[in-house]
Amino acid sequence: MSDYRKWFNIQAFGLNPDSTNIGWNAHAAKEYALPEELRPTAWTGDRAVELIRGYTSEQPLFLKVSFARPHSPYDPPKRFVDLYKDKKILAPVVGNWVKQLEVSTDPEENPEAAIGNFGVAYAQNSRKYYYAAITFIDEQIGRIIDELKSKDMYDNALICFVSDHGDMLGDHYLWRKTYAYEGSAAIPFIVKLPKDTPCKLKEGEEVDVPVELRDLLPTFLVINGMEIPKDMDGLSLLEPMQKEKYSWRKYIDIEHAATYWDNNYWCALTDGKIKYVWYFRSGEEQLFDLSKDPYELQNLAEKKSSQKSLEATKQAMAEHLAERGEGWVKNGKLVVREKSLLYSPNYPKD
């Protein structure tokens, strides 16, 4: 049992923390049925604030605050839902490559379906509650920052706001995570450096480089005066912020083993402008120009005008996977795999 549920059973004995009756992977939306202070989002914020408030050690503080939401169920308190009552909520986007996925689905019969057309109104409602859940988290982060300031810890703090994945929210008739597309794969990545950290950049100036979660630990080490081990993945984010010349990756790689159906087994490369997706089981490939098509509406893989870009990213993918052996790349070419990499009782086995 999680610490939250142990706490809940003491604070609200006899009540059900899942009283909205929305499953962990469902995408229906409903206001939280119990007092706001019983929500896991409020509990997480409270624990973080209490720890900072009571921290008296002279040793540096490392605090990881992990909010369970906005992961489904989408069940924020009413006051946050009301903030979006009159807001225009964008409808899901549907690319020219997803017609084969246009499956009409009844949310009452299959509330956790990973694929399906639930209708625009349903998706917009789910999005409204998803945004409200994010706003609730935003308020908790504000409380944490205020507490750091009250303890004179904020100026010297390194704060990173990241996530492990996003949510498709009906885009391309897909829901939840595990996909190479922006709704699932793109995440918030906000870093606030300690006040006196040297930086060559002026306010408002940007450095356009692809970054990923593996860059966090090297950054933590460098900012604390430690060396990055040679065998550690990731790069220090201080490099492009402090140096005129530095070595950096061209692409970041994204990968997922089979989930939901056997062809959802893929690897992707992107530099933030172009994205190449390779499906291991079928050999299907996709190419998106994110600089012109951020919603990935047009698959350019078969367009003659895009073949140069396609071949360049495909070759980069082959070089990236070559170290895994001939089961992945043979004679410099990507290999279609007959079996998935990982097995699970819940997922395809062949």
C-alpha positions as CSV (number, residue, x, y, z in Angstrom):
1,M,0.0,0.0,0.0
2,S,1.3,3.4,-0.9
3,D,2.1,6.1,1.7
4,Y,-0.7,8.2,0.3
5,R,-3.3,5.4,0.8
6,K,-2.0,4.7,4.3
7,W,-2.4,8.4,5.1
8,F,-5.9,8.5,3.4
9,N,-7.1,5.5,5.5
10,I,-6.2,7.4,8.7
11,Q,-7.6,10.8,7.6
12,A,-10.8,9.5,6.0
13,F,-11.4,6.0,7.4
14,G,-14.3,4.3,5.6
15,L,-14.1,6.5,2.5
16,N,-12.9,5.4,-0.9
17,P,-10.0,7.4,-2.5
18,D,-11.2,6.1,-5.9
19,S,-14.8,7.2,-5.3
20,T,-15.0,8.8,-8.8
21,N,-15.0,5.2,-10.1
22,I,-12.7,6.1,-13.0
23,G,-10.0,3.5,-13.8
24,W,-6.3,4.2,-13.7
25,N,-6.1,3.9,-17.5
26,A,-9.6,5.3,-18.3
27,H,-10.0,8.6,-20.0
28,A,-13.4,9.6,-18.9
29,A,-13.5,12.8,-16.7
30,K,-15.3,13.7,-13.4
31,E,-14.9,16.1,-10.6
32,Y,-13.2,14.7,-7.5
33,A,-16.0,13.6,-5.1
34,L,-14.2,14.1,-1.8
35,P,-12.7,17.2,-0.1
36,E,-9.9,18.7,-2.1
37,E,-7.3,18.2,0.7
38,L,-7.7,14.4,0.4
39,R,-6.5,14.5,-3.3
40,P,-3.1,12.8,-4.0
41,T,-2.0,16.1,-5.6
42,A,-2.7,18.0,-2.4
43,W,-1.1,15.3,-0.3
44,T,2.1,15.4,-2.4
45,G,2.3,19.2,-2.2
46,D,1.7,19.1,1.6
47,R,4.4,16.6,2.2
48,A,6.9,18.6,0.2
49,V,6.1,21.8,1.9
50,E,6.3,20.2,5.4
51,L,9.7,18.7,4.6
52,I,11.1,22.0,3.4
53,R,9.6,23.9,6.4
54,G,11.2,21.4,8.9
55,Y,14.5,21.1,7.2
56,T,17.3,22.3,9.5
57,S,20.3,20.3,8.3
58,E,23.4,22.2,6.9
59,Q,23.7,19.4,4.3
60,P,22.3,20.1,0.8
61,L,18.7,19.1,0.3
62,F,17.7,16.7,-2.6
63,L,13.9,16.5,-2.9
64,K,12.1,14.6,-5.6
65,V,8.4,15.6,-5.7
66,S,6.4,13.2,-7.9
67,F,2.8,14.1,-8.6
68,A,0.7,11.1,-9.7
69,R,-1.6,13.4,-11.8
70,P,-2.3,14.5,-14.5
71,H,-2.1,10.8,-15.3
72,S,-5.6,9.4,-15.5
73,P,-8.1,9.3,-13.8
74,Y,-8.9,12.9,-14.8
75,D,-10.6,13.9,-11.6
76,P,-9.5,17.4,-10.4
77,P,-11.4,19.4,-7.8
78,K,-14.4,21.5,-9.0
79,R,-12.7,24.9,-8.6
80,F,-10.0,24.0,-11.1
81,V,-12.6,22.6,-13.6
82,D,-14.5,25.8,-13.3
83,L,-11.4,27.7,-14.6
84,Y,-11.9,26.0,-17.9
85,K,-15.7,26.2,-18.1
86,D,-15.7,29.0,-20.7
87,K,-12.4,28.2,-22.3
88,K,-12.1,27.0,-25.9
89,I,-10.7,23.5,-25.8
90,L,-9.0,22.3,-29.0
91,A,-10.4,19.3,-30.7
92,P,-8.1,16.3,-31.3
93,V,-6.0,16.3,-34.5
94,V,-6.1,13.5,-37.0
95,G,-3.3,12.9,-39.4
96,N,-3.6,11.7,-43.0
97,W,-1.9,8.5,-41.9
98,V,-4.4,7.3,-39.3
99,K,-7.5,6.5,-41.2
100,Q,-7.1,2.8,-40.5
101,L,-7.4,3.6,-36.8
102,E,-10.8,5.3,-37.1
103,V,-12.7,2.9,-34.9
104,S,-15.9,4.2,-33.3
105,T,-15.8,3.3,-29.6
106,D,-18.4,3.4,-26.8
107,P,-16.6,4.8,-23.7
108,E,-19.1,3.0,-21.4
109,E,-18.3,-0.4,-23.0
110,N,-14.6,0.1,-23.2
111,P,-13.5,3.0,-20.9
112,E,-9.8,2.1,-21.1
113,A,-9.5,1.6,-24.9
114,A,-6.1,2.8,-26.1
115,I,-7.4,3.4,-29.6
116,G,-10.7,4.7,-30.9
117,N,-12.8,7.6,-32.0
118,F,-14.8,8.6,-29.0
119,G,-16.1,11.8,-30.6
120,V,-14.8,15.4,-30.4
121,A,-17.1,16.4,-27.5
122,Y,-15.8,13.5,-25.3
123,A,-12.2,14.2,-26.1
124,Q,-12.6,17.9,-25.4
125,N,-14.2,17.2,-22.1
126,S,-11.4,14.9,-21.1
127,R,-8.9,17.5,-22.1
128,K,-10.6,20.1,-20.0
129,Y,-10.3,18.0,-16.9
130,Y,-6.7,17.1,-17.8
131,Y,-5.8,20.8,-18.0
132,A,-7.6,21.4,-14.7
133,A,-5.5,18.6,-13.1
134,I,-2.3,20.3,-14.4
135,T,-3.5,23.7,-13.0
136,F,-3.9,22.0,-9.6
137,I,-0.3,20.7,-9.8
138,D,0.8,24.2,-10.8
139,E,-0.7,25.6,-7.6
140,Q,1.1,23.0,-5.5
141,I,4.4,23.9,-7.2
142,G,3.8,27.5,-6.3
143,R,3.4,26.5,-2.7
144,I,6.7,24.6,-2.8
145,I,8.5,27.6,-4.3
146,D,7.0,30.0,-1.8
147,E,8.3,27.7,1.0
148,L,11.8,27.6,-0.5
149,K,11.7,31.4,-0.6
150,S,10.6,31.7,3.0
151,K,13.5,29.5,4.1
152,D,16.0,31.5,1.9
153,M,16.6,28.4,-0.1
154,Y,15.2,29.5,-3.5
155,D,18.1,31.5,-4.9
156,N,20.5,28.7,-4.4
157,A,18.1,26.0,-5.6
158,L,18.4,24.0,-8.8
159,I,14.8,23.2,-9.7
160,C,13.9,20.9,-12.6
161,F,10.3,20.4,-13.7
162,V,10.0,17.3,-16.0
163,S,7.7,14.4,-16.7
164,D,8.1,10.8,-17.9
165,H,5.5,11.1,-20.7
166,G,2.5,13.1,-22.0
167,D,-0.9,11.9,-23.1
168,M,-2.4,11.6,-26.6
169,L,-5.8,12.8,-25.4
170,G,-7.5,11.5,-28.5
171,D,-5.0,12.9,-31.1
172,H,-4.9,10.5,-34.1
173,Y,-7.5,8.4,-32.3
174,L,-4.9,7.4,-29.6
175,W,-5.1,7.7,-25.9
176,R,-2.6,7.6,-23.0
177,K,1.2,7.0,-23.7
178,T,3.6,4.5,-25.4
179,Y,3.6,6.4,-28.8
180,A,6.3,8.2,-30.7
181,Y,4.0,11.1,-31.4
182,E,4.3,14.5,-29.7
183,G,1.3,14.2,-27.4
184,S,2.9,11.2,-25.7
185,A,6.6,11.6,-26.3
186,A,7.1,15.4,-25.8
187,I,7.3,16.5,-22.2
188,P,7.8,19.7,-20.2
189,F,11.4,20.4,-19.4
190,I,12.0,23.5,-17.3
191,V,15.2,24.1,-15.4
192,K,15.8,27.0,-12.9
193,L,19.5,27.3,-12.1
194,P,21.0,28.6,-8.8
195,K,21.3,32.3,-8.9
196,D,25.1,32.6,-9.3
197,T,25.5,29.9,-12.0
198,P,27.6,31.4,-14.8
199,C,25.7,31.6,-18.1
200,K,26.7,33.1,-21.4
201,L,23.0,33.6,-22.4
202,K,21.2,36.9,-22.0
203,E,17.6,37.1,-20.8
204,G,15.3,35.8,-23.6
205,E,18.2,34.3,-25.6
206,E,17.8,30.7,-26.7
207,V,20.1,27.7,-27.5
208,D,18.4,25.3,-29.9
209,V,19.6,21.8,-28.9
210,P,17.7,18.6,-28.2
211,V,17.6,17.6,-24.5
212,E,16.3,14.6,-22.7
213,L,15.8,13.2,-19.2
214,R,19.2,11.5,-19.2
215,D,20.7,15.0,-19.1
216,L,19.5,15.7,-15.6
217,L,22.0,13.6,-13.6
218,P,25.1,14.9,-15.4
219,T,23.8,18.4,-14.8
220,F,23.3,17.7,-11.1
221,L,26.9,16.5,-10.9
222,V,28.5,19.4,-12.8
223,I,26.6,22.0,-10.9
224,N,27.9,20.5,-7.7
225,G,31.5,20.5,-8.8
226,M,31.7,16.8,-9.6
227,E,32.9,15.0,-12.8
228,I,30.6,13.0,-15.1
229,P,31.6,9.4,-15.3
230,K,32.7,8.4,-18.8
231,D,30.2,5.6,-19.0
232,M,27.2,7.8,-18.0
233,D,24.5,8.5,-20.6
234,G,23.4,12.1,-20.9
235,L,25.0,15.5,-21.2
236,S,25.3,18.5,-18.8
237,L,22.8,21.2,-19.7
238,L,25.4,23.7,-18.6
239,E,27.5,23.0,-21.7
240,P,25.4,25.0,-24.2
241,M,24.6,27.6,-21.6
242,Q,28.2,28.4,-20.7
243,K,30.4,27.5,-23.6
244,E,30.8,28.9,-27.1
245,K,32.1,25.6,-28.4
246,Y,30.7,22.3,-27.2
247,S,30.0,18.8,-28.4
248,W,26.3,17.9,-28.5
249,R,24.0,15.2,-29.8
250,K,22.2,15.7,-33.1
251,Y,19.1,13.6,-32.3
252,I,17.5,12.1,-29.2
253,D,16.2,8.6,-29.5
254,I,12.8,7.4,-28.3
255,E,11.8,3.7,-28.1
256,H,9.0,1.5,-26.9
257,A,8.5,-2.3,-26.8
258,A,5.2,-3.9,-27.8
259,T,2.1,-2.6,-25.9
260,Y,-1.6,-2.7,-26.8
261,W,-0.9,-4.4,-30.1
262,D,2.1,-6.1,-31.6
263,N,3.0,-3.4,-34.1
264,N,3.3,-0.8,-31.4
265,Y,7.0,-1.6,-31.2
266,W,9.1,1.2,-32.5
267,C,12.1,3.5,-32.3
268,A,12.2,7.1,-33.3
269,L,14.8,9.8,-33.7
270,T,14.2,13.6,-33.6
271,D,16.1,16.8,-33.4
272,G,12.9,18.7,-32.6
273,K,12.5,19.7,-36.2
274,I,12.4,16.4,-38.0
275,K,11.1,13.1,-36.6
276,Y,11.7,9.6,-38.1
277,V,9.7,6.7,-36.7
278,W,10.6,3.0,-37.5
279,Y,8.2,0.2,-36.6
280,F,10.3,-2.9,-35.9
281,R,7.6,-5.5,-36.6
282,S,6.1,-4.2,-39.9
283,G,9.0,-2.1,-41.3
284,E,6.6,0.8,-41.6
285,E,8.3,4.2,-41.4
286,Q,7.1,7.7,-40.8
287,L,8.7,11.1,-41.3
288,F,7.3,14.3,-39.9
289,D,8.5,17.9,-40.4
290,L,7.8,19.2,-36.9
291,S,9.0,22.7,-37.8
292,K,6.1,23.1,-40.3
293,D,3.8,20.4,-39.0
294,P,4.0,20.3,-35.2
295,Y,0.8,18.2,-34.9
296,E,2.2,15.5,-37.2
297,L,-0.6,15.6,-39.6
298,Q,1.4,14.7,-42.7
299,N,3.5,11.6,-43.0
300,L,6.2,12.6,-45.5
301,A,7.9,9.2,-45.8
302,E,6.6,8.5,-49.3
303,K,6.9,12.0,-50.7
304,K,9.6,12.4,-53.3
305,S,10.5,15.8,-52.1
306,S,11.3,14.3,-48.6
307,Q,13.5,11.4,-49.7
308,K,16.8,13.1,-48.9
309,S,15.7,13.9,-45.4
310,L,14.2,10.4,-45.0
311,E,17.4,8.6,-46.0
312,A,19.5,10.8,-43.7
313,T,17.4,10.1,-40.7
314,K,17.0,6.4,-41.6
315,Q,20.8,6.1,-41.8
316,A,21.1,7.8,-38.5
317,M,18.7,5.3,-37.1
318,A,20.7,2.4,-38.5
319,E,23.9,3.7,-37.0
320,H,22.1,4.2,-33.7
321,L,20.9,0.6,-33.6
322,A,23.9,-1.1,-35.1
323,E,25.6,-1.8,-31.8
324,R,22.8,-4.2,-31.0
325,G,23.9,-6.6,-33.7
326,E,22.5,-8.2,-36.8
327,G,19.1,-8.7,-35.3
328,W,18.6,-5.0,-35.6
329,V,20.9,-3.8,-38.5
330,K,22.4,-5.9,-41.2
331,N,24.7,-4.6,-44.0
332,G,23.8,-1.1,-42.9
333,K,20.1,-1.6,-43.2
334,L,17.4,-1.7,-40.6
335,V,16.0,-5.2,-40.0
336,V,12.3,-6.1,-39.6
337,R,12.0,-8.1,-36.4
338,E,9.8,-11.2,-36.1
339,K,9.4,-11.0,-32.4
340,S,9.0,-8.3,-29.8
341,L,11.8,-7.5,-27.4
342,L,9.8,-7.8,-24.1
343,Y,7.0,-10.1,-23.1
344,S,4.3,-9.6,-20.5
345,P,1.1,-11.5,-19.6
346,N,-0.8,-8.4,-20.6
347,Y,0.8,-7.7,-23.9
348,P,1.4,-9.5,-27.3
349,K,3.6,-12.5,-27.0
350,D,4.5,-13.1,-30.7
